[in-house]
Amino acid sequence: MVHQRVRLGILTIAHEARRVEFGYLRGQLELTAGNLSQHLTVLETAGLVEVEKGYAGRRGRTWITLTAAGNTALAEEIGRLKQLIARVDAAETGESG
Amino acid sequence: MVHQRVRLGILTIAHEARRVEFGYLRGQLELTAGNLSQHLTVLETAGLVEVEKGYAGRRGRTWITLTAAGNTALAEEIGRLKQLIARVDAAETGESG
């Protein structure tokens, strides 16, 4: 679930700020609105992000916040990726010998 | 393509050895034979692995080898993941301040 690349990107960006705006996320990840919405629904259903609709002046805005569970899931995925990278790097070292 | 988790695992394991046997890969990645075959077909079509059928005694065996293009694709993906991890780690440091 979290290992899906777009969703990992969403969690990473949401992790950097208290909350992130839909349009910003869309621009950063170079996604269509429909595609981003689908991934957010998956993450929201899993309890990893909260999605709030609000206003900035007259304009509708959607804000995304990482939940505590989302933060944990991101940390776990980063741990797994570090192990994978260490494995590739160890093999590189072996090759040079 | 490479960022798909199972395929990244296949490339990582193939990267560690000159060639890797289908059953070993399947056990390491905890996949069904059908699922592993599908991912190998995707990787082979993209030119990232070579799949050879042979024999070990009377038994059929399938061997997987990482190609030069596969090695490059793996290195690029590892580079992208390192950037993503650095970004998450940088945000962690910011939070503690």
N, CA and C atoms of all chains as a GROMACS GRO file, in nm:
protein
  582
    1MET      N    1   0.085  -0.122   0.000
    1MET     CA    2   0.000   0.000   0.000
    1MET      C    3   0.087   0.125   0.000
    2VAL      N    4   0.172   0.139   0.104
    2VAL     CA    5   0.258   0.257   0.111
    2VAL      C    6   0.370   0.250   0.007
    3HIS      N    7   0.408   0.128  -0.032
    3HIS     CA    8   0.521   0.117  -0.124
    3HIS      C    9   0.487   0.165  -0.265
    4GLN      N   10   0.358   0.182  -0.295
    4GLN     CA   11   0.321   0.236  -0.426
    4GLN      C   12   0.384   0.376  -0.437
    5ARG      N   13   0.456   0.400  -0.547
    5ARG     CA   14   0.541   0.518  -0.556
    5ARG      C   15   0.470   0.653  -0.536
    6VAL      N   16   0.354   0.668  -0.599
    6VAL     CA   17   0.281   0.795  -0.584
    6VAL      C   18   0.239   0.815  -0.439
    7ARG      N   19   0.190   0.710  -0.377
    7ARG     CA   20   0.143   0.723  -0.238
    7ARG      C   21   0.261   0.750  -0.144
    8LEU      N   22   0.374   0.690  -0.172
    8LEU     CA   23   0.493   0.720  -0.092
    8LEU      C   24   0.531   0.867  -0.107
    9GLY      N   25   0.518   0.921  -0.227
    9GLY     CA   26   0.544   1.063  -0.251
    9GLY      C   27   0.448   1.152  -0.175
   10ILE      N   28   0.320   1.116  -0.175
   10ILE     CA   29   0.219   1.193  -0.101
   10ILE      C   30   0.255   1.198   0.048
   11LEU      N   31   0.285   1.082   0.105
   11LEU     CA   32   0.318   1.076   0.248
   11LEU      C   33   0.445   1.155   0.278
   12THR      N   34   0.544   1.147   0.187
   12THR     CA   35   0.670   1.218   0.208
   12THR      C   36   0.646   1.369   0.212
   13ILE      N   37   0.568   1.421   0.119
   13ILE     CA   38   0.543   1.565   0.113
   13ILE      C   39   0.455   1.607   0.231
   14ALA      N   40   0.355   1.526   0.263
   14ALA     CA   41   0.267   1.559   0.376
   14ALA      C   42   0.346   1.558   0.507
   15HIS      N   43   0.449   1.476   0.511
   15HIS     CA   44   0.534   1.464   0.630
   15HIS      C   45   0.616   1.591   0.655
   16GLU      N   46   0.640   1.665   0.546
   16GLU     CA   47   0.727   1.784   0.556
   16GLU      C   48   0.654   1.906   0.613
   17ALA      N   49   0.524   1.907   0.604
   17ALA     CA   50   0.448   2.025   0.647
   17ALA      C   51   0.335   1.978   0.738
   18ARG      N   52   0.281   2.071   0.816
   18ARG     CA   53   0.169   2.036   0.902
   18ARG      C   54   0.050   1.990   0.817
   19ARG      N   55   0.026   2.062   0.707
   19ARG     CA   56  -0.074   2.017   0.612
   19ARG      C   57  -0.037   2.071   0.474
   20VAL      N   58  -0.083   2.001   0.371
   20VAL     CA   59  -0.042   2.034   0.235
   20VAL      C   60  -0.167   2.051   0.148
   21GLU      N   61  -0.160   2.146   0.056
   21GLU     CA   62  -0.277   2.177  -0.028
   21GLU      C   63  -0.277   2.087  -0.152
   22PHE      N   64  -0.396   2.047  -0.192
   22PHE     CA   65  -0.414   1.955  -0.304
   22PHE      C   66  -0.338   1.998  -0.430
   23GLY      N   67  -0.352   2.126  -0.467
   23GLY     CA   68  -0.290   2.175  -0.591
   23GLY      C   69  -0.137   2.171  -0.585
   24TYR      N   70  -0.083   2.197  -0.467
   24TYR     CA   71   0.062   2.192  -0.448
   24TYR      C   72   0.112   2.048  -0.466
   25LEU      N   73   0.043   1.957  -0.402
   25LEU     CA   74   0.076   1.814  -0.410
   25LEU      C   75   0.070   1.766  -0.555
   26ARG      N   76  -0.034   1.809  -0.624
   26ARG     CA   77  -0.054   1.770  -0.763
   26ARG      C   78   0.062   1.819  -0.850
   27GLY      N   79   0.104   1.943  -0.826
   27GLY     CA   80   0.216   1.999  -0.903
   27GLY      C   81   0.347   1.929  -0.873
   28GLN      N   82   0.371   1.903  -0.746
   28GLN     CA   83   0.495   1.837  -0.705
   28GLN      C   84   0.506   1.697  -0.763
   29LEU      N   85   0.394   1.628  -0.767
   29LEU     CA   86   0.396   1.488  -0.810
   29LEU      C   87   0.361   1.471  -0.957
   30GLU      N   88   0.329   1.584  -1.023
   30GLU     CA   89   0.296   1.581  -1.166
   30GLU      C   90   0.186   1.480  -1.198
   31LEU      N   91   0.075   1.495  -1.127
   31LEU     CA   92  -0.039   1.405  -1.145
   31LEU      C   93  -0.160   1.483  -1.195
   32THR      N   94  -0.254   1.413  -1.256
   32THR     CA   95  -0.384   1.474  -1.284
   32THR      C   96  -0.460   1.480  -1.151
   33ALA      N   97  -0.560   1.569  -1.147
   33ALA     CA   98  -0.642   1.580  -1.026
   33ALA      C   99  -0.712   1.447  -0.997
   34GLY      N  100  -0.759   1.381  -1.101
   34GLY     CA  101  -0.830   1.254  -1.082
   34GLY      C  102  -0.741   1.146  -1.023
   35ASN      N  103  -0.620   1.139  -1.076
   35ASN     CA  104  -0.525   1.039  -1.029
   35ASN      C  105  -0.486   1.065  -0.883
   36LEU      N  106  -0.457   1.191  -0.850
   36LEU     CA  107  -0.423   1.225  -0.712
   36LEU      C  108  -0.540   1.193  -0.618
   37SER      N  109  -0.661   1.229  -0.660
   37SER     CA  110  -0.779   1.201  -0.577
   37SER      C  111  -0.792   1.052  -0.546
   38GLN      N  112  -0.770   0.969  -0.648
   38GLN     CA  113  -0.780   0.824  -0.627
   38GLN      C  114  -0.681   0.776  -0.521
   39HIS      N  115  -0.556   0.823  -0.534
   39HIS     CA  116  -0.455   0.781  -0.437
   39HIS      C  117  -0.487   0.833  -0.297
   40LEU      N  118  -0.539   0.956  -0.290
   40LEU     CA  119  -0.574   1.011  -0.158
   40LEU      C  120  -0.688   0.931  -0.094
   41THR      N  121  -0.781   0.888  -0.175
   41THR     CA  122  -0.892   0.806  -0.123
   41THR      C  123  -0.838   0.676  -0.063
   42VAL      N  124  -0.744   0.614  -0.132
   42VAL     CA  125  -0.682   0.491  -0.080
   42VAL      C  126  -0.615   0.518   0.054
   43LEU      N  127  -0.539   0.627   0.061
   43LEU     CA  128  -0.466   0.661   0.184
   43LEU      C  129  -0.561   0.701   0.296
   44GLU      N  130  -0.667   0.772   0.261
   44GLU     CA  131  -0.763   0.816   0.363
   44GLU      C  132  -0.840   0.696   0.419
   45THR      N  133  -0.879   0.605   0.331
   45THR     CA  134  -0.950   0.484   0.372
   45THR      C  135  -0.863   0.400   0.466
   46ALA      N  136  -0.733   0.401   0.440
   46ALA     CA  137  -0.640   0.326   0.525
   46ALA      C  138  -0.604   0.402   0.652
   47GLY      N  139  -0.656   0.524   0.666
   47GLY     CA  140  -0.631   0.602   0.788
   47GLY      C  141  -0.494   0.667   0.791
   48LEU      N  142  -0.428   0.679   0.677
   48LEU     CA  143  -0.292   0.732   0.676
   48LEU      C  144  -0.287   0.883   0.653
   49VAL      N  145  -0.391   0.938   0.590
   49VAL     CA  146  -0.402   1.084   0.577
   49VAL      C  147  -0.544   1.125   0.612
   50GLU      N  148  -0.559   1.253   0.647
   50GLU     CA  149  -0.691   1.314   0.660
   50GLU      C  150  -0.706   1.416   0.548
   51VAL      N  151  -0.823   1.417   0.487
   51VAL     CA  152  -0.850   1.511   0.377
   51VAL      C  153  -0.962   1.604   0.424
   52GLU      N  154  -0.935   1.736   0.424
   52GLU     CA  155  -1.034   1.836   0.467
   52GLU      C  156  -1.063   1.931   0.353
   53LYS      N  157  -1.188   1.964   0.335
   53LYS     CA  158  -1.224   2.065   0.235
   53LYS      C  159  -1.251   2.196   0.307
   54GLY      N  160  -1.200   2.305   0.252
   54GLY     CA  161  -1.220   2.436   0.314
   54GLY      C  162  -1.216   2.545   0.209
   55TYR      N  163  -1.193   2.666   0.252
   55TYR     CA  164  -1.189   2.780   0.160
   55TYR      C  165  -1.066   2.865   0.185
   56ALA      N  166  -1.012   2.924   0.075
   56ALA     CA  167  -0.910   3.028   0.085
   56ALA      C  168  -0.973   3.146   0.012
   57GLY      N  169  -1.029   3.241   0.086
   57GLY     CA  170  -1.114   3.344   0.025
   57GLY      C  171  -1.238   3.276  -0.028
   58ARG      N  172  -1.272   3.302  -0.156
   58ARG     CA  173  -1.391   3.236  -0.214
   58ARG      C  174  -1.360   3.099  -0.273
   59ARG      N  175  -1.232   3.070  -0.285
   59ARG     CA  176  -1.196   2.947  -0.357
   59ARG      C  177  -1.194   2.824  -0.266
   60GLY      N  178  -1.250   2.716  -0.320
   60GLY     CA  179  -1.244   2.589  -0.247
   60GLY      C  180  -1.101   2.537  -0.246
   61ARG      N  181  -1.063   2.483  -0.133
   61ARG     CA  182  -0.930   2.426  -0.121
   61ARG      C  183  -0.943   2.293  -0.047
   62THR      N  184  -0.855   2.200  -0.082
   62THR     CA  185  -0.852   2.071  -0.013
   62THR      C  186  -0.716   2.058   0.054
   63TRP      N  187  -0.719   2.027   0.182
   63TRP     CA  188  -0.597   2.015   0.259
   63TRP      C  189  -0.576   1.870   0.301
   64ILE      N  190  -0.450   1.828   0.297
   64ILE     CA  191  -0.416   1.690   0.332
   64ILE      C  192  -0.320   1.693   0.452
   65THR      N  193  -0.352   1.614   0.552
   65THR     CA  194  -0.269   1.604   0.673
   65THR      C  195  -0.230   1.458   0.695
   66LEU      N  196  -0.104   1.436   0.729
   66LEU     CA  197  -0.058   1.302   0.764
   66LEU      C  198  -0.110   1.267   0.903
   67THR      N  199  -0.164   1.149   0.922
   67THR     CA  200  -0.207   1.105   1.055
   67THR      C  201  -0.089   1.039   1.128
   68ALA      N  202  -0.107   1.010   1.256
   68ALA     CA  203  -0.002   0.939   1.331
   68ALA      C  204   0.025   0.804   1.266
   69ALA      N  205  -0.080   0.735   1.222
   69ALA     CA  206  -0.063   0.605   1.155
   69ALA      C  207   0.013   0.623   1.023
   70GLY      N  208  -0.014   0.733   0.953
   70GLY     CA  209   0.056   0.762   0.828
   70GLY      C  210   0.204   0.787   0.853
   71ASN      N  211   0.233   0.855   0.961
   71ASN     CA  212   0.371   0.883   0.997
   71ASN      C  213   0.446   0.753   1.027
   72THR      N  214   0.380   0.665   1.100
   72THR     CA  215   0.440   0.534   1.132
   72THR      C  216   0.461   0.452   1.006
   73ALA      N  217   0.361   0.450   0.918
   73ALA     CA  218   0.370   0.372   0.794
   73ALA      C  219   0.484   0.424   0.706
   74LEU      N  220   0.498   0.556   0.702
   74LEU     CA  221   0.608   0.616   0.624
   74LEU      C  222   0.743   0.575   0.683
   75ALA      N  223   0.755   0.584   0.815
   75ALA     CA  224   0.882   0.549   0.881
   75ALA      C  225   0.917   0.402   0.855
   76GLU      N  226   0.816   0.314   0.858
   76GLU     CA  227   0.840   0.172   0.834
   76GLU      C  228   0.887   0.148   0.690
   77GLU      N  229   0.822   0.218   0.596
   77GLU     CA  230   0.859   0.202   0.456
   77GLU      C  231   1.000   0.253   0.431
   78ILE      N  232   1.035   0.366   0.493
   78ILE     CA  233   1.170   0.420   0.478
   78ILE      C  234   1.272   0.320   0.535
   79GLY      N  235   1.239   0.257   0.646
   79GLY     CA  236   1.326   0.154   0.703
   79GLY      C  237   1.349   0.038   0.607
   80ARG      N  238   1.240  -0.008   0.543
   80ARG     CA  239   1.252  -0.118   0.446
   80ARG      C  240   1.338  -0.076   0.327
   81LEU      N  241   1.318   0.047   0.281
   81LEU     CA  242   1.395   0.094   0.165
   81LEU      C  243   1.543   0.107   0.200
   82LYS      N  244   1.572   0.149   0.322
   82LYS     CA  245   1.713   0.159   0.364
   82LYS      C  246   1.779   0.021   0.363
   83GLN      N  247   1.706  -0.081   0.408
   83GLN     CA  248   1.759  -0.218   0.405
   83GLN      C  249   1.787  -0.263   0.262
   84LEU      N  250   1.692  -0.231   0.172
   84LEU     CA  251   1.707  -0.270   0.032
   84LEU      C  252   1.828  -0.200  -0.030
   85ILE      N  253   1.844  -0.072  -0.001
   85ILE     CA  254   1.956   0.005  -0.054
   85ILE      C  255   2.088  -0.050   0.002
   86ALA      N  256   2.090  -0.084   0.130
   86ALA     CA  257   2.211  -0.139   0.192
   86ALA      C  258   2.250  -0.269   0.122
   87ARG      N  259   2.149  -0.347   0.084
   87ARG     CA  260   2.173  -0.475   0.017
   87ARG      C  261   2.235  -0.452  -0.122
   88VAL      N  262   2.180  -0.356  -0.195
   88VAL     CA  263   2.236  -0.325  -0.328
   88VAL      C  264   2.378  -0.269  -0.314
   89ASP      N  265   2.396  -0.179  -0.218
   89ASP     CA  266   2.528  -0.120  -0.198
   89ASP      C  267   2.631  -0.226  -0.157
   90ALA      N  268   2.591  -0.322  -0.074
   90ALA     CA  269   2.682  -0.429  -0.031
   90ALA      C  270   2.725  -0.512  -0.152
   91ALA      N  271   2.633  -0.540  -0.241
   91ALA     CA  272   2.666  -0.618  -0.361
   91ALA      C  273   2.761  -0.540  -0.452
   92GLU      N  274   2.740  -0.408  -0.462
   92GLU     CA  275   2.832  -0.322  -0.540
   92GLU      C  276   2.974  -0.336  -0.488
   93THR      N  277   2.990  -0.328  -0.356
   93THR     CA  278   3.120  -0.338  -0.294
   93THR      C  279   3.184  -0.473  -0.327
   94GLY      N  280   3.103  -0.578  -0.321
   94GLY     CA  281   3.152  -0.712  -0.354
   94GLY      C  282   3.203  -0.722  -0.496
   95GLU      N  283   3.134  -0.654  -0.590
   95GLU     CA  284   3.172  -0.660  -0.731
   95GLU      C  285   3.308  -0.598  -0.759
   96SER      N  286   3.337  -0.493  -0.682
   96SER     CA  287   3.461  -0.420  -0.709
   96SER      C  288   3.584  -0.499  -0.663
   97GLY      N  289   3.563  -0.605  -0.581
   97GLY     CA  290   3.676  -0.682  -0.526
   97GLY      C  291   3.727  -0.785  -0.626
   98MET      N  292   0.809   0.162  -1.366
   98MET     CA  293   0.834   0.020  -1.402
   98MET      C  294   0.924  -0.044  -1.297
   99VAL      N  295   1.043   0.013  -1.276
   99VAL     CA  296   1.135  -0.045  -1.177
   99VAL      C  297   1.086  -0.016  -1.035
  100HIS      N  298   1.011   0.094  -1.018
  100HIS     CA  299   0.972   0.130  -0.882
  100HIS      C  300   0.869   0.033  -0.824
  101GLN      N  301   0.805  -0.048  -0.909
  101GLN     CA  302   0.710  -0.146  -0.856
  101GLN      C  303   0.788  -0.237  -0.758
  102ARG      N  304   0.735  -0.254  -0.637
  102ARG     CA  305   0.812  -0.317  -0.530
  102ARG      C  306   0.865  -0.457  -0.562
  103VAL      N  307   0.780  -0.541  -0.618
  103VAL     CA  308   0.824  -0.678  -0.649
  103VAL      C  309   0.937  -0.675  -0.752
  104ARG      N  310   0.921  -0.591  -0.854
  104ARG     CA  311   1.022  -0.586  -0.960
  104ARG      C  312   1.154  -0.530  -0.906
  105LEU      N  313   1.144  -0.435  -0.815
  105LEU     CA  314   1.266  -0.382  -0.752
  105LEU      C  315   1.335  -0.493  -0.673
  106GLY      N  316   1.257  -0.576  -0.607
  106GLY     CA  317   1.313  -0.691  -0.534
  106GLY      C  318   1.381  -0.790  -0.627
  107ILE      N  319   1.319  -0.818  -0.740
  107ILE     CA  320   1.378  -0.910  -0.838
  107ILE      C  321   1.513  -0.856  -0.885
  108LEU      N  322   1.517  -0.728  -0.921
  108LEU     CA  323   1.642  -0.668  -0.970
  108LEU      C  324   1.748  -0.668  -0.860
  109THR      N  325   1.706  -0.640  -0.736
  109THR     CA  326   1.801  -0.636  -0.625
  109THR      C  327   1.867  -0.772  -0.604
  110ILE      N  328   1.786  -0.876  -0.604
  110ILE     CA  329   1.839  -1.012  -0.582
  110ILE      C  330   1.923  -1.055  -0.703
  111ALA      N  331   1.875  -1.025  -0.823
  111ALA     CA  332   1.951  -1.062  -0.943
  111ALA      C  333   2.085  -0.989  -0.946
  112HIS      N  334   2.087  -0.872  -0.889
  112HIS     CA  335   2.208  -0.790  -0.886
  112HIS      C  336   2.317  -0.851  -0.796
  113GLU      N  337   2.272  -0.933  -0.700
  113GLU     CA  338   2.367  -0.989  -0.602
  113GLU      C  339   2.443  -1.110  -0.655
  114ALA      N  340   2.389  -1.174  -0.757
  114ALA     CA  341   2.450  -1.296  -0.808
  114ALA      C  342   2.463  -1.285  -0.959
  115ARG      N  343   2.549  -1.368  -1.017
  115ARG     CA  344   2.563  -1.367  -1.162
  115ARG      C  345   2.429  -1.407  -1.226
  116ARG      N  346   2.367  -1.508  -1.169
  116ARG     CA  347   2.232  -1.544  -1.212
  116ARG      C  348   2.159  -1.608  -1.097
  117VAL      N  349   2.027  -1.601  -1.101
  117VAL     CA  350   1.948  -1.646  -0.988
  117VAL      C  351   1.839  -1.742  -1.039
  118GLU      N  352   1.810  -1.845  -0.961
  118GLU     CA  353   1.715  -1.947  -1.004
  118GLU      C  354   1.572  -1.905  -0.964
  119PHE      N  355   1.478  -1.936  -1.052
  119PHE     CA  356   1.338  -1.899  -1.034
  119PHE      C  357   1.283  -1.935  -0.896
  120GLY      N  358   1.307  -2.059  -0.852
  120GLY     CA  359   1.252  -2.105  -0.724
  120GLY      C  360   1.310  -2.029  -0.605
  121TYR      N  361   1.436  -1.995  -0.615
  121TYR     CA  362   1.501  -1.918  -0.510
  121TYR      C  363   1.438  -1.779  -0.499
  122LEU      N  364   1.422  -1.716  -0.613
  122LEU     CA  365   1.363  -1.583  -0.621
  122LEU      C  366   1.220  -1.584  -0.565
  123ARG      N  367   1.147  -1.687  -0.602
  123ARG     CA  368   1.010  -1.702  -0.558
  123ARG      C  369   1.002  -1.714  -0.405
  124GLY      N  370   1.093  -1.792  -0.348
  124GLY     CA  371   1.097  -1.809  -0.203
  124GLY      C  372   1.136  -1.680  -0.131
  125GLN      N  373   1.236  -1.614  -0.185
  125GLN     CA  374   1.284  -1.490  -0.124
  125GLN      C  375   1.174  -1.382  -0.123
  126LEU      N  376   1.100  -1.376  -0.232
  126LEU     CA  377   1.001  -1.269  -0.248
  126LEU      C  378   0.860  -1.312  -0.204
  127GLU      N  379   0.847  -1.439  -0.165
  127GLU     CA  380   0.718  -1.493  -0.119
  127GLU      C  381   0.606  -1.468  -0.219
  128LEU      N  382   0.631  -1.512  -0.342
  128LEU     CA  383   0.534  -1.494  -0.450
  128LEU      C  384   0.486  -1.629  -0.500
  129THR      N  385   0.371  -1.631  -0.565
  129THR     CA  386   0.330  -1.749  -0.639
  129THR      C  387   0.412  -1.754  -0.768
  130ALA      N  388   0.423  -1.874  -0.826
  130ALA     CA  389   0.497  -1.889  -0.951
  130ALA      C  390   0.435  -1.801  -1.060
  131GLY      N  391   0.303  -1.794  -1.063
  131GLY     CA  392   0.234  -1.715  -1.166
  131GLY      C  393   0.264  -1.568  -1.154
  132ASN      N  394   0.261  -1.519  -1.031
  132ASN     CA  395   0.287  -1.378  -1.006
  132ASN      C  396   0.431  -1.342  -1.042
  133LEU      N  397   0.526  -1.427  -0.999
  133LEU     CA  398   0.666  -1.400  -1.033
  133LEU      C  399   0.686  -1.402  -1.184
  134SER      N  400   0.625  -1.500  -1.252
  134SER     CA  401   0.637  -1.508  -1.398
  134SER      C  402   0.590  -1.381  -1.466
  135GLN      N  403   0.478  -1.328  -1.419
  135GLN     CA  404   0.425  -1.204  -1.479
  135GLN      C  405   0.524  -1.090  -1.466
  136HIS      N  406   0.579  -1.075  -1.346
  136HIS     CA  407   0.674  -0.965  -1.326
  136HIS      C  408   0.801  -0.986  -1.410
  137LEU      N  409   0.846  -1.112  -1.420
  137LEU     CA  410   0.965  -1.139  -1.501
  137LEU      C  411   0.940  -1.107  -1.648
  138THR      N  412   0.820  -1.135  -1.695
  138THR     CA  413   0.786  -1.103  -1.834
  138THR      C  414   0.794  -0.953  -1.858
  139VAL      N  415   0.742  -0.874  -1.763
  139VAL     CA  416   0.749  -0.728  -1.774
  139VAL      C  417   0.895  -0.683  -1.781
  140LEU      N  418   0.977  -0.739  -1.693
  140LEU     CA  419   1.118  -0.699  -1.687
  140LEU      C  420   1.195  -0.746  -1.810
  141GLU      N  421   1.162  -0.866  -1.859
  141GLU     CA  422   1.230  -0.919  -1.977
  141GLU      C  423   1.193  -0.838  -2.101
  142THR      N  424   1.065  -0.804  -2.113
  142THR     CA  425   1.018  -0.724  -2.226
  142THR      C  426   1.087  -0.588  -2.228
  143ALA      N  427   1.112  -0.534  -2.110
  143ALA     CA  428   1.180  -0.404  -2.098
  143ALA      C  429   1.332  -0.418  -2.114
  144GLY      N  430   1.381  -0.540  -2.129
  144GLY     CA  431   1.524  -0.561  -2.149
  144GLY      C  432   1.607  -0.552  -2.022
  145LEU      N  433   1.542  -0.562  -1.907
  145LEU     CA  434   1.614  -0.544  -1.779
  145LEU      C  435   1.666  -0.676  -1.722
  146VAL      N  436   1.605  -0.786  -1.758
  146VAL     CA  437   1.657  -0.918  -1.720
  146VAL      C  438   1.652  -1.010  -1.842
  147GLU      N  439   1.736  -1.116  -1.836
  147GLU     CA  440   1.727  -1.224  -1.932
  147GLU      C  441   1.678  -1.347  -1.859
  148VAL      N  442   1.587  -1.420  -1.922
  148VAL     CA  443   1.533  -1.542  -1.862
  148VAL      C  444   1.572  -1.659  -1.950
  149GLU      N  445   1.644  -1.757  -1.892
  149GLU     CA  446   1.689  -1.875  -1.966
  149GLU      C  447   1.631  -2.000  -1.904
  150LYS      N  448   1.586  -2.091  -1.988
  150LYS     CA  449   1.539  -2.220  -1.937
  150LYS      C  450   1.648  -2.323  -1.959
  151GLY      N  451   1.670  -2.406  -1.859
  151GLY     CA  452   1.774  -2.508  -1.871
  151GLY      C  453   1.741  -2.627  -1.783
  152TYR      N  454   1.840  -2.708  -1.753
  152TYR     CA  455   1.819  -2.826  -1.671
  152TYR      C  456   1.922  -2.834  -1.561
  153ALA      N  457   1.877  -2.888  -1.446
  153ALA     CA  458   1.969  -2.926  -1.338
  153ALA      C  459   1.942  -3.074  -1.320
  154GLY      N  460   2.026  -3.161  -1.378
  154GLY     CA  461   1.994  -3.304  -1.385
  154GLY      C  462   1.873  -3.318  -1.478
  155ARG      N  463   1.772  -3.391  -1.432
  155ARG     CA  464   1.653  -3.407  -1.515
  155ARG      C  465   1.553  -3.294  -1.500
  156ARG      N  466   1.573  -3.213  -1.399
  156ARG     CA  467   1.473  -3.112  -1.366
  156ARG      C  468   1.489  -2.983  -1.446
  157GLY      N  469   1.378  -2.932  -1.493
  157GLY     CA  470   1.381  -2.803  -1.561
  157GLY      C  471   1.411  -2.693  -1.460
  158ARG      N  472   1.490  -2.600  -1.502
  158ARG     CA  473   1.522  -2.486  -1.416
  158ARG      C  474   1.516  -2.360  -1.502
  159THR      N  475   1.474  -2.250  -1.438
  159THR     CA  476   1.472  -2.121  -1.507
  159THR      C  477   1.569  -2.029  -1.435
  160TRP      N  478   1.656  -1.968  -1.512
  160TRP     CA  479   1.758  -1.880  -1.455
  160TRP      C  480   1.734  -1.736  -1.500
  161ILE      N  481   1.754  -1.644  -1.409
  161ILE     CA  482   1.733  -1.502  -1.436
  161ILE      C  483   1.865  -1.428  -1.421
  162THR      N  484   1.898  -1.347  -1.520
  162THR     CA  485   2.022  -1.268  -1.517
  162THR      C  486   1.986  -1.121  -1.538
  163LEU      N  487   2.049  -1.035  -1.459
  163LEU     CA  488   2.032  -0.891  -1.477
  163LEU      C  489   2.111  -0.848  -1.602
  164THR      N  490   2.052  -0.768  -1.688
  164THR     CA  491   2.124  -0.714  -1.804
  164THR      C  492   2.196  -0.585  -1.764
  165ALA      N  493   2.280  -0.532  -1.852
  165ALA     CA  494   2.346  -0.403  -1.825
  165ALA      C  495   2.239  -0.295  -1.806
  166ALA      N  496   2.135  -0.298  -1.890
  166ALA     CA  497   2.026  -0.199  -1.877
  166ALA      C  498   1.955  -0.215  -1.742
  167GLY      N  499   1.941  -0.339  -1.698
  167GLY     CA  500   1.877  -0.365  -1.568
  167GLY      C  501   1.961  -0.311  -1.454
  168ASN      N  502   2.090  -0.326  -1.468
  168ASN     CA  503   2.182  -0.276  -1.366
  168ASN      C  504   2.173  -0.123  -1.358
  169THR      N  505   2.168  -0.058  -1.473
  169THR     CA  506   2.156   0.088  -1.478
  169THR      C  507   2.022   0.132  -1.418
  170ALA      N  508   1.915   0.064  -1.456
  170ALA     CA  509   1.782   0.100  -1.406
  170ALA      C  510   1.775   0.084  -1.254
  171LEU      N  511   1.837  -0.021  -1.203
  171LEU     CA  512   1.840  -0.043  -1.058
  171LEU      C  513   1.917   0.070  -0.990
  172ALA      N  514   2.033   0.105  -1.045
  172ALA     CA  515   2.116   0.212  -0.986
  172ALA      C  516   2.038   0.345  -0.985
  173GLU      N  517   1.966   0.374  -1.093
  173GLU     CA  518   1.888   0.498  -1.100
  173GLU      C  519   1.778   0.499  -0.995
  174GLU      N  520   1.711   0.385  -0.980
  174GLU     CA  521   1.602   0.378  -0.883
  174GLU      C  522   1.656   0.392  -0.741
  175ILE      N  523   1.770   0.330  -0.714
  175ILE     CA  524   1.832   0.343  -0.581
  175ILE      C  525   1.868   0.490  -0.556
  176GLY      N  526   1.916   0.560  -0.658
  176GLY     CA  527   1.946   0.703  -0.645
  176GLY      C  528   1.822   0.784  -0.610
  177ARG      N  529   1.710   0.754  -0.677
  177ARG     CA  530   1.584   0.825  -0.649
  177ARG      C  531   1.538   0.797  -0.506
  178LEU      N  532   1.550   0.672  -0.464
  178LEU     CA  533   1.506   0.635  -0.328
  178LEU      C  534   1.594   0.703  -0.223
  179LYS      N  535   1.723   0.715  -0.250
  179LYS     CA  536   1.811   0.782  -0.155
  179LYS      C  537   1.769   0.929  -0.139
  180GLN      N  538   1.731   0.994  -0.248
  180GLN     CA  539   1.685   1.133  -0.241
  180GLN      C  540   1.557   1.143  -0.158
  181LEU      N  541   1.466   1.049  -0.182
  181LEU     CA  542   1.340   1.050  -0.108
  181LEU      C  543   1.366   1.030   0.042
  182ILE      N  544   1.454   0.936   0.075
  182ILE     CA  545   1.488   0.909   0.215
  182ILE      C  546   1.554   1.031   0.278
  183ALA      N  547   1.642   1.097   0.204
  183ALA     CA  548   1.709   1.217   0.256
  183ALA      C  549   1.606   1.325   0.288
  184ARG      N  550   1.503   1.334   0.204
  184ARG     CA  551   1.397   1.433   0.222
  184ARG      C  552   1.318   1.404   0.350
  185VAL      N  553   1.285   1.278   0.370
  185VAL     CA  554   1.211   1.239   0.492
  185VAL      C  555   1.299   1.262   0.615
  186ASP      N  556   1.425   1.223   0.606
  186ASP     CA  557   1.517   1.239   0.719
  186ASP      C  558   1.537   1.387   0.752
  187ALA      N  559   1.546   1.472   0.650
  187ALA     CA  560   1.564   1.616   0.671
  187ALA      C  561   1.443   1.673   0.746
  188ALA      N  562   1.324   1.628   0.710
  188ALA     CA  563   1.202   1.676   0.777
  188ALA      C  564   1.199   1.629   0.922
  189GLU      N  565   1.245   1.506   0.946
  189GLU     CA  566   1.254   1.454   1.084
  189GLU      C  567   1.340   1.546   1.170
  190THR      N  568   1.456   1.582   1.116
  190THR     CA  569   1.550   1.668   1.188
  190THR      C  570   1.484   1.802   1.219
  191GLY      N  571   1.411   1.856   1.120
  191GLY     CA  572   1.341   1.982   1.139
  191GLY      C  573   1.239   1.975   1.250
  192GLU      N  574   1.169   1.863   1.260
  192GLU     CA  575   1.065   1.847   1.362
  192GLU      C  576   1.120   1.851   1.504
  193SER      N  577   1.241   1.799   1.520
  193SER     CA  578   1.296   1.788   1.655
  193SER      C  579   1.345   1.924   1.706
  194GLY      N  580   1.357   2.025   1.616
  194GLY     CA  581   1.409   2.156   1.656
  194GLY      C  582   1.301   2.243   1.719
   0.00000   0.00000   0.00000
